[in-house]
């Protein structure tokens, strides 16, 4: 196993990536068809990587557990994608995007990776426009931009509330072209079950055909993991139901370090939980915070009356509303970063001002009435309507909002039966993105040679909190503009290797382990479903490893998850058989991995005696309730090494974070 060496190039920050590319080893075009690459996951990161590598001439095998790459969870991203184009002329630059991302991540991201991300961001927009992605445009035809949380410029490109879908269709079209040419061999409805290591290098995977149940062997000269994040460890999250950690966790158990697992993003604008039987949460785009104002009643009796159905929010006077983000953070207002907005909402609800009539009374309002009237007045002036009526102003303002966010409002109304143009949206924080993930070096290679990890599955770019609209940026940056260079440097030594055989002892052993586990699940005489254990795990994680963490709660979580693990392996019941489609069997493998990961997350959160970004320790807070970092003792990446079934035995490795181009200081949005 390689050492924890980040391989950050020497030299000035702005020259690192260019200099690094200039001195990499290459694979000549006539040699690329001698190289096989496996890509696990076909969302924005995996899809763009597969398409680009195939375009370059490599043989690519792409795996997705959905019936099509078009169903990847990337499709759910709504609000936009960041890029330092400065089309608005409001002071944006590569350095500004770099600075905002480092600050937004609470100074817990690797400087060189983040600068590279900002540097290549502009290329992403050009690439996607060339693919036909229908970004929003201004009246004159120029690409439009939105603001997102944690920044004071407009740099977010968008396609209404469907940005992820449109970008994914762009990547998929590029993939489809290569599939048609035979350069990508697509394995739909296949799930990676194990990584195969031969002579210390990643040389293939064991996969299960989810339709037939067949266990298959696939070899390659390198394996790329692009399987997304692990938010579903909480059971309830904004992630797609199938999103899981298994591919990343499998390689962790084979030697890839897992970094910063406790860094989980809580998104402030999710539709609140409505009942104990709910299995999925719905996100309302952060872009709505451009136009919506977040508030709760100033009087606790008004909150009680709203919860009891005796008072409507529209009837609460302006002076009786607490726009608490504008009050606490006047410089950024409703556009503070997600972690800050989420904690502020939790604080108001914990104090009794929540407005949702659910089990926990948790919910706040996102109100568009001010923006509707403001834009209506502007439109009336533009249309030369003198002395417009209130109704005219409202209609014009509503039309403007509908043009920008219409599909999001339709989605909200279908779910809640409330008209958000008239009644403020109800929102509350929920688990969303995960900043932690597999540790990778500057080349996006894990501690297993030949195993590369890109997109949300790695840890590298966001620190302790991801700024909005940066997930799509990282996924496409990794897939289109970073990995195709760095993987060539590794593969240049393999042009004489030849095809990797799949009849070796390593493949035999890996396949046997999977088949044995399948047999165990199907023959275990348990009494509880997989979801029963997943819900128990999620309850522990949300209450003790969620928005507010304490040493006592984390210690309890570690012990309680250990008991869930013991009960799971003794009492889980998986119906059906192995020969054919069996979704309960799929879930059993995934939940087994979630349980182990959940324990590591609690261990990581307990060891990090500070608050930073999404990791908020209630015993490390300022008098104003803000996160209090400890840069003396914890300015590092915490990367964990697997040591066997007892997760408590994992070994912590530290990568010190060195900032030479940015001043590390208290993060303030006031």
Secondary structure, 3 states (H helix, E strand, C coil): CCCCCCCCCCCCHHHHHHHHHHCCCCCCHHHHHHCEEEEECCCHHHHHHHHHHHHHCCEEEEECCCCCHHHCHHHHCCCCEECCCCCCCCCCCHHHHHHHHHHHCCCCCCHHHHHHHHHHHHHHHHHHHHHCCCCCECCCCCECCECCCCCCCCCEECCCCCHHHHHHHHHHHHHHHHHHHCCEEEECCEEEEEEEEECCEEEEEEEEECCCCCEEEEECCEEEECCCCCHHHHCCCCCCCCCCCHHHHHHHHCCCCEECCCCEEEEEEECCCCCCCCCCCCECCHHHHHCCEEEEECCHHHHHHHHCCCCCHHHCCHHHEECHHHHHCCCCHHHCCHHHHHHHHHHHHHCCCCCCCCCCCCCEEEECHHHHHHHHHHHHHHCCCCCCCHHHHHHHHHHHHHHHHHHHHHHHHHHHCCCCCCCCEEEEEEEEEECCEECCCCCCECCCECEEECHHHECCCCCCCCCCCCHHHHHHHHHHHHHHHHHHHHHHHHCCCCCCCCCCHHHHHHHHHHHHHHHHHHHCCCCECHHHHHHHHHHHHHHHCCCCECHHHHHHHHHHHHHHHHHHHHHECCCCCCCCCCHHHHHHHHHHHHHHHHHHHHHHHHHCCCCECCECECCCECCCCCECCCHHHHCEEEEEECCCCCHHHCEEEEEECCCCCCCCCCCCCC
